[in-house]
Amino acid sequence: MKRKILLPTDFSDNAWSAVDYAIKLFKDETCSFYLLNSIALKVSTMSNFSNSLLKVMKEKAIEELKELKSEIEAATNNPNHEFKTILSTLDLYDAITYEVKTNNIEFVVMGTKGATGAKELFFGSNTVRVIKKLKGCPLLIVPNEYHYVEPRQLAFPTDFKIKLGEGELQILKTILSLYNSQIRILHINEEEELSEAQEANYENLKTQLEGYNYSFHWMPEYSTKANEIKEFIEDLKIDMLAMVNHKKSWIERIATKPVIKKIGFHPFVPFLVIPA
């Protein structure tokens, strides 16, 4: 079955890092990659723009998409991969949501921030909005200037507060299967012991991951979650961080903050956000 992967791009270096990562991640899979560019942001910052100017902007974006597609095809030369270009006048989040539904996209891969992103912020405002709002489709966020490493070690922090089914875990199982990876499940002990519901979800997770290479890791709550996760990534040489984004989850809380730098959340490996 052909995978359908959406690659939003603003033609920045960070966007290129995300495109490069996605292509290499699925190098042995048959894929259709959709290169999406939104010009809505550019238009919204201009007042009294004419139809002729908008036409010029569209033509320029279309040309840049064609050039990007040609560069990728020449660089990868993978017969299992095809590339399609999409120009949208919707804002980035709405454009992504529309394409996910229209083209049955199963995976979105994008950078942490665009060409105009403030240097002091790890996530740009567009990325934060997509993290917070995108439902029903996994989102992989690739750090700026990240050089591809096969995801052999995955970190999966969880509070065991929701029951995870086949739908939520499918993308993780796909990556585990592709690279015979190990998934290291991290629980930071905010409580003295798990509740009955948490115990049930813990047992369910073991059942769901039967046949895969997994291990559980329990850490005391001695610092912020961001710091503990960062140390876990460093100590175990993690290649990808994955978390489930559900109501009242930690991801949802940090995604509402205007300046994520204050949270100290700067994952330096690709960050997989899984919708619940």
GUTIDREN-499865 format. One record per residue (C-alpha): residue number from 1; residue in one letter; x, y, z. Coordinates in Angstrom, 1 decimal. Each point is the difference from the previous one (the first is absolute). Example, Ala and Ser with C-alpha at 12.3 -4.5 7.8 and 13.67 -1.06 7.14 Angstrom:
2
+-----+---------+--------+--------+--------+
| num | residuo |     c1 |     c2 |     c3 |
+-----+---------+--------+--------+--------+
|   1 |       A |   12.3 |   -4.5 |    7.8 |
|   2 |       S |    1.4 |    3.4 |   -0.7 |
+-----+---------+--------+--------+--------+
END
This chain:
276
+-----+---------+--------+--------+--------+
| num | residuo |     c1 |     c2 |     c3 |
+-----+---------+--------+--------+--------+
|   1 |       M |    0.0 |    0.0 |    0.0 |
|   2 |       K |    1.3 |    3.4 |   -0.9 |
|   3 |       R |    0.6 |    2.3 |    2.9 |
|   4 |       K |   -1.2 |    3.6 |   -0.3 |
|   5 |       I |    2.2 |    2.6 |    1.8 |
|   6 |       L |   -0.5 |    3.7 |    0.2 |
|   7 |       L |    3.0 |    2.3 |    0.0 |
|   8 |       P |   -0.8 |    3.6 |    0.8 |
|   9 |       T |    2.8 |    2.3 |   -1.2 |
|  10 |       D |    0.8 |    3.7 |   -0.1 |
|  11 |       F |    3.3 |   -0.8 |   -1.9 |
|  12 |       S |    2.0 |    0.7 |    3.1 |
|  13 |       D |    3.0 |   -2.1 |    1.2 |
|  14 |       N |   -2.1 |   -1.3 |    2.8 |
|  15 |       A |   -2.7 |   -1.1 |   -2.4 |
|  16 |       W |    2.6 |   -1.7 |   -2.1 |
|  17 |       S |    1.3 |   -1.9 |    3.1 |
|  18 |       A |   -3.5 |   -1.4 |    0.5 |
|  19 |       V |   -0.4 |   -1.0 |   -3.6 |
|  20 |       D |    3.3 |   -1.7 |    0.0 |
|  21 |       Y |   -0.8 |   -1.9 |    3.2 |
|  22 |       A |   -3.4 |   -1.2 |   -1.3 |
|  23 |       I |    1.5 |   -1.3 |   -3.3 |
|  24 |       K |    2.8 |   -1.9 |    1.8 |
|  25 |       L |   -2.3 |   -1.3 |    2.7 |
|  26 |       F |   -2.2 |   -1.7 |   -2.6 |
|  27 |       K |    2.7 |   -0.7 |   -2.5 |
|  28 |       D |   -1.0 |   -3.7 |   -0.4 |
|  29 |       E |   -3.8 |    0.8 |   -0.1 |
|  30 |       T |   -2.2 |    0.8 |   -2.9 |
|  31 |       C |   -1.1 |    3.6 |    0.6 |
|  32 |       S |   -1.7 |    3.0 |   -1.4 |
|  33 |       F |    1.4 |    3.2 |    1.4 |
|  34 |       Y |   -2.1 |    3.1 |   -0.2 |
|  35 |       L |    2.1 |    3.2 |    0.1 |
|  36 |       L |   -2.3 |    2.7 |    1.4 |
|  37 |       N |    0.6 |    3.8 |    0.0 |
|  38 |       S |   -2.4 |    2.5 |    1.5 |
|  39 |       I |    0.2 |    3.6 |   -1.2 |
|  40 |       A |   -2.8 |    1.1 |    2.4 |
|  41 |       L |    2.4 |    1.3 |    2.6 |
|  42 |       K |    1.8 |    2.2 |   -2.6 |
|  43 |       V |   -3.3 |    1.3 |   -1.2 |
|  44 |       S |   -1.4 |    0.7 |    3.5 |
|  45 |       T |    3.0 |    2.3 |    0.8 |
|  46 |       M |   -0.7 |    2.2 |   -3.0 |
|  47 |       S |   -2.8 |    2.6 |   -0.3 |
|  48 |       N |   -1.6 |    1.2 |   -3.1 |
|  49 |       F |    1.7 |   -2.6 |   -2.2 |
|  50 |       S |   -1.2 |   -0.2 |   -3.5 |
|  51 |       N |   -1.1 |   -3.0 |   -1.9 |
|  52 |       S |    3.0 |    0.4 |   -2.3 |
|  53 |       L |    2.4 |   -0.1 |    3.0 |
|  54 |       L |   -1.8 |   -3.1 |    1.4 |
|  55 |       K |    0.4 |   -1.6 |   -3.5 |
|  56 |       V |    3.7 |    0.7 |    0.1 |
|  57 |       M |    0.3 |   -1.5 |    3.5 |
|  58 |       K |   -1.8 |   -3.2 |   -1.1 |
|  59 |       E |    2.2 |   -0.3 |   -3.1 |
|  60 |       K |    3.2 |    0.4 |    2.0 |
|  61 |       A |   -1.2 |   -2.6 |    2.6 |
|  62 |       I |   -1.0 |   -2.5 |   -2.8 |
|  63 |       E |    3.5 |    0.4 |   -1.6 |
|  64 |       E |    1.7 |   -0.5 |    3.4 |
|  65 |       L |   -2.0 |   -3.2 |    0.6 |
|  66 |       K |    0.9 |   -1.3 |   -3.5 |
|  67 |       E |    3.7 |    0.7 |    0.7 |
|  68 |       L |   -0.2 |   -1.7 |    3.4 |
|  69 |       K |   -1.7 |   -3.0 |   -1.5 |
|  70 |       S |    2.7 |   -0.2 |   -2.8 |
|  71 |       E |    2.8 |    0.3 |    2.5 |
|  72 |       I |   -1.4 |   -2.7 |    2.2 |
|  73 |       E |   -0.6 |   -2.4 |   -2.8 |
|  74 |       A |    3.6 |    0.5 |   -1.3 |
|  75 |       A |    1.5 |   -0.4 |    3.4 |
|  76 |       T |   -1.9 |   -3.1 |    1.1 |
|  77 |       N |   -0.7 |   -1.9 |   -3.3 |
|  78 |       N |   -2.2 |   -2.4 |    1.9 |
|  79 |       P |   -2.5 |   -1.9 |   -2.3 |
|  80 |       N |   -2.2 |   -0.7 |    3.0 |
|  81 |       H |   -0.6 |    3.7 |    0.7 |
|  82 |       E |   -2.2 |    2.4 |   -1.9 |
|  83 |       F |   -0.4 |    3.7 |    0.7 |
|  84 |       K |   -2.9 |    2.3 |   -0.5 |
|  85 |       T |   -0.2 |    3.8 |    0.6 |
|  86 |       I |   -2.9 |    1.9 |    1.6 |
|  87 |       L |   -0.3 |    3.8 |    0.3 |
|  88 |       S |   -2.6 |    1.2 |    2.4 |
|  89 |       T |   -1.4 |    3.4 |    0.9 |
|  90 |       L |   -1.3 |   -1.3 |    3.3 |
|  91 |       D |    2.0 |    0.7 |    3.1 |
|  92 |       L |    2.5 |   -2.8 |    0.8 |
|  93 |       Y |   -2.1 |   -1.9 |    2.6 |
|  94 |       D |   -3.2 |    0.2 |   -2.1 |
|  95 |       A |    2.0 |   -1.1 |   -3.1 |
|  96 |       I |    1.5 |   -3.0 |    1.8 |
|  97 |       T |   -3.4 |   -1.0 |    1.4 |
|  98 |       Y |   -1.6 |    0.3 |   -3.4 |
|  99 |       E |    2.7 |   -2.1 |   -1.7 |
| 100 |       V |   -0.1 |   -2.7 |    2.7 |
| 101 |       K |   -3.7 |   -0.5 |   -0.6 |
| 102 |       T |    0.0 |    0.4 |   -3.8 |
| 103 |       N |    3.0 |   -2.2 |   -0.7 |
| 104 |       N |   -0.3 |   -2.5 |    2.9 |
| 105 |       I |    3.3 |    1.0 |    1.4 |
| 106 |       E |    1.4 |   -2.3 |    2.6 |
| 107 |       F |    3.0 |    2.0 |    1.2 |
| 108 |       V |    1.0 |    3.6 |    0.1 |
| 109 |       V |    3.7 |    0.9 |    0.3 |
| 110 |       M |    1.1 |    3.7 |    0.5 |
| 111 |       G |    2.7 |    2.1 |    1.5 |
| 112 |       T |    0.0 |    1.7 |    3.4 |
| 113 |       K |   -0.4 |    3.5 |   -1.5 |
| 114 |       G |    0.1 |    1.8 |   -3.2 |
| 115 |       A |    2.4 |    2.4 |   -1.7 |
| 116 |       T |   -1.3 |    2.9 |    2.1 |
| 117 |       G |   -0.1 |   -1.8 |    3.3 |
| 118 |       A |    1.5 |    1.8 |    3.0 |
| 119 |       K |    3.3 |   -1.5 |    1.0 |
| 120 |       E |   -0.8 |    0.0 |    3.7 |
| 121 |       L |   -3.0 |   -2.3 |   -0.6 |
| 122 |       F |    0.3 |   -3.7 |   -0.6 |
| 123 |       F |   -3.4 |   -0.4 |   -1.6 |
| 124 |       G |   -1.4 |    2.7 |   -2.3 |
| 125 |       S |   -3.5 |    1.1 |    0.4 |
| 126 |       N |   -1.2 |   -2.0 |   -3.0 |
| 127 |       T |    1.5 |   -3.2 |    1.4 |
| 128 |       V |   -1.6 |    0.6 |    3.4 |
| 129 |       R |   -3.4 |    0.5 |   -1.6 |
| 130 |       V |    0.3 |   -3.2 |   -2.0 |
| 131 |       I |    1.2 |   -2.0 |    3.1 |
| 132 |       K |   -3.0 |    1.3 |    1.9 |
| 133 |       K |   -2.7 |   -0.3 |   -2.6 |
| 134 |       L |    0.8 |   -2.8 |   -2.4 |
| 135 |       K |   -2.2 |   -3.0 |    0.7 |
| 136 |       G |    0.0 |   -3.5 |   -1.5 |
| 137 |       C |    3.4 |    0.1 |   -1.6 |
| 138 |       P |    3.5 |   -0.5 |    1.5 |
| 139 |       L |    2.4 |    3.0 |   -0.2 |
| 140 |       L |    3.7 |   -0.3 |   -0.1 |
| 141 |       I |    2.0 |    3.1 |    0.8 |
| 142 |       V |    3.6 |    0.1 |   -1.1 |
| 143 |       P |    2.5 |    2.4 |    1.7 |
| 144 |       N |    1.9 |    2.5 |   -2.0 |
| 145 |       E |    3.2 |   -1.2 |   -1.6 |
| 146 |       Y |   -0.7 |   -3.5 |    1.2 |
| 147 |       H |    2.1 |   -2.7 |   -1.8 |
| 148 |       Y |   -1.9 |   -3.2 |   -0.6 |
| 149 |       V |    0.7 |   -2.9 |    2.3 |
| 150 |       E |   -2.0 |   -3.3 |   -0.3 |
| 151 |       P |   -2.5 |   -0.1 |    3.0 |
| 152 |       R |    1.3 |   -3.0 |    1.7 |
| 153 |       Q |   -0.8 |    1.2 |    3.5 |
| 154 |       L |   -3.4 |    1.7 |    0.7 |
| 155 |       A |   -1.0 |    1.7 |    3.3 |
| 156 |       F |   -3.7 |   -0.1 |    0.8 |
| 157 |       P |   -0.9 |    1.9 |    3.2 |
| 158 |       T |   -3.5 |   -0.8 |    1.3 |
| 159 |       D |   -2.0 |    0.6 |    3.2 |
| 160 |       F |   -2.2 |   -3.1 |   -0.7 |
| 161 |       K |   -3.1 |    2.2 |    0.4 |
| 162 |       I |   -1.6 |   -1.1 |   -3.3 |
| 163 |       K |   -0.5 |   -3.4 |   -1.6 |
| 164 |       L |    2.0 |   -0.1 |   -3.2 |
| 165 |       G |   -1.4 |   -2.1 |   -2.9 |
| 166 |       E |    1.2 |   -1.2 |   -3.4 |
| 167 |       G |   -0.8 |    3.4 |   -1.5 |
| 168 |       E |    2.2 |    2.0 |    2.2 |
| 169 |       L |    2.9 |   -2.5 |   -0.1 |
| 170 |       Q |   -0.1 |   -0.8 |   -3.7 |
| 171 |       I |    2.6 |    2.6 |   -1.0 |
| 172 |       L |    2.3 |   -1.1 |    2.8 |
| 173 |       K |   -0.3 |   -3.7 |   -1.0 |
| 174 |       T |    0.7 |    1.0 |   -3.6 |
| 175 |       I |    3.3 |    1.7 |    1.0 |
| 176 |       L |    0.9 |   -2.8 |    2.3 |
| 177 |       S |   -0.5 |   -2.6 |   -2.8 |
| 178 |       L |    1.9 |    2.0 |   -2.6 |
| 179 |       Y |    3.2 |    0.3 |    2.1 |
| 180 |       N |   -0.4 |   -2.8 |    2.5 |
| 181 |       S |    0.1 |    2.8 |    2.6 |
| 182 |       Q |   -0.3 |   -0.1 |    3.7 |
| 183 |       I |   -2.6 |    2.1 |    1.7 |
| 184 |       R |    0.8 |    1.2 |    3.5 |
| 185 |       I |   -3.1 |    0.9 |    1.9 |
| 186 |       L |    0.6 |    2.6 |    2.6 |
| 187 |       H |   -2.2 |    0.7 |    3.0 |
| 188 |       I |    0.8 |    2.9 |    2.3 |
| 189 |       N |   -1.4 |   -0.8 |    3.5 |
| 190 |       E |   -2.3 |    2.9 |    0.9 |
| 191 |       E |   -1.8 |   -2.3 |    2.3 |
| 192 |       E |    1.1 |   -2.6 |    2.6 |
| 193 |       E |   -1.7 |   -2.8 |   -1.8 |
| 194 |       L |   -2.1 |   -0.4 |   -3.2 |
| 195 |       S |   -3.7 |    0.1 |    0.4 |
| 196 |       E |   -2.2 |   -2.9 |   -1.0 |
| 197 |       A |   -0.7 |    1.7 |   -3.4 |
| 198 |       Q |    3.7 |    0.7 |   -0.6 |
| 199 |       E |    0.9 |   -3.6 |    0.8 |
| 200 |       A |   -2.6 |   -1.2 |   -2.5 |
| 201 |       N |    1.4 |    2.3 |   -2.7 |
| 202 |       Y |    3.6 |   -1.1 |    0.9 |
| 203 |       E |   -1.1 |   -3.7 |   -0.6 |
| 204 |       N |   -1.8 |    0.9 |   -3.2 |
| 205 |       L |    3.1 |    1.7 |   -1.3 |
| 206 |       K |    2.1 |   -3.1 |    0.6 |
| 207 |       T |   -2.7 |   -2.0 |   -1.9 |
| 208 |       Q |    0.0 |    2.4 |   -2.9 |
| 209 |       L |    3.8 |   -0.1 |   -0.3 |
| 210 |       E |    0.3 |   -3.8 |    0.2 |
| 211 |       G |    2.5 |   -1.2 |   -2.5 |
| 212 |       Y |    1.8 |    3.3 |   -0.2 |
| 213 |       N |    3.2 |    1.0 |    1.8 |
| 214 |       Y |   -1.1 |    2.1 |    2.9 |
| 215 |       S |    1.1 |    0.8 |    3.6 |
| 216 |       F |   -1.5 |    2.1 |    2.8 |
| 217 |       H |    2.0 |    2.6 |    1.9 |
| 218 |       W |   -1.2 |    1.6 |    3.2 |
| 219 |       M |    1.5 |    3.4 |    1.1 |
| 220 |       P |   -0.7 |    1.9 |    3.2 |
| 221 |       E |   -1.4 |    3.5 |   -0.4 |
| 222 |       Y |    3.1 |    2.0 |    0.9 |
| 223 |       S |   -0.1 |    2.8 |   -2.6 |
| 224 |       T |   -2.3 |    1.4 |   -2.7 |
| 225 |       K |   -1.3 |   -2.6 |   -2.5 |
| 226 |       A |    1.9 |    1.8 |   -2.7 |
| 227 |       N |    3.3 |   -0.4 |    1.8 |
| 228 |       E |   -0.6 |   -3.6 |    0.9 |
| 229 |       I |   -1.0 |   -0.9 |   -3.6 |
| 230 |       K |    3.1 |    1.8 |   -1.3 |
| 231 |       E |    2.3 |   -1.9 |    2.3 |
| 232 |       F |   -1.8 |   -3.3 |   -0.9 |
| 233 |       I |    0.6 |    0.8 |   -3.7 |
| 234 |       E |    3.7 |    0.8 |    0.6 |
| 235 |       D |    0.7 |   -3.0 |    2.3 |
| 236 |       L |   -1.6 |   -2.6 |   -2.2 |
| 237 |       K |    1.1 |    1.5 |   -3.3 |
| 238 |       I |   -3.6 |    0.3 |   -1.2 |
| 239 |       D |   -0.6 |    0.7 |   -3.7 |
| 240 |       M |   -3.6 |    1.0 |    0.1 |
| 241 |       L |   -2.4 |    1.3 |    2.7 |
| 242 |       A |   -3.7 |   -1.1 |   -0.3 |
| 243 |       M |   -2.9 |    1.2 |    2.1 |
| 244 |       V |   -3.8 |   -0.3 |   -0.1 |
| 245 |       N |   -1.8 |    3.3 |   -0.1 |
| 246 |       H |   -3.3 |   -0.4 |    1.9 |
| 247 |       K |   -2.2 |    2.4 |    1.9 |
| 248 |       K |    1.8 |    1.3 |    3.1 |
| 249 |       S |    3.3 |   -1.6 |   -1.2 |
| 250 |       W |    3.3 |    1.6 |    0.6 |
| 251 |       I |    0.4 |    0.7 |   -3.7 |
| 252 |       E |   -3.3 |    1.9 |   -0.1 |
| 253 |       R |    1.1 |    2.1 |    3.0 |
| 254 |       I |    3.3 |    1.0 |   -1.5 |
| 255 |       A |   -1.6 |    0.7 |   -3.4 |
| 256 |       T |   -2.2 |    2.7 |    1.6 |
| 257 |       K |    3.0 |    1.9 |    1.3 |
| 258 |       P |    1.0 |    3.1 |   -2.1 |
| 259 |       V |    3.7 |   -0.5 |    0.6 |
| 260 |       I |    0.9 |   -3.7 |    0.2 |
| 261 |       K |    3.6 |    0.9 |    0.8 |
| 262 |       K |   -1.1 |    0.8 |    3.6 |
| 263 |       I |   -1.1 |   -3.6 |    0.4 |
| 264 |       G |    3.4 |   -1.2 |   -0.9 |
| 265 |       F |   -1.3 |   -2.4 |   -2.6 |
| 266 |       H |    2.6 |   -0.2 |   -2.8 |
| 267 |       P |    0.0 |   -3.6 |   -1.3 |
| 268 |       F |    3.1 |   -0.3 |   -2.2 |
| 269 |       V |   -1.3 |   -3.2 |   -1.7 |
| 270 |       P |   -3.1 |   -0.4 |   -2.2 |
| 271 |       F |   -3.1 |    0.4 |    2.1 |
| 272 |       L |   -3.0 |   -2.2 |   -1.0 |
| 273 |       V |   -3.4 |    1.3 |    1.2 |
| 274 |       I |   -2.7 |   -2.6 |    0.0 |
| 275 |       P |   -3.7 |    1.1 |    0.2 |
| 276 |       A |   -2.2 |   -1.9 |    2.4 |
+-----+---------+--------+--------+--------+
END
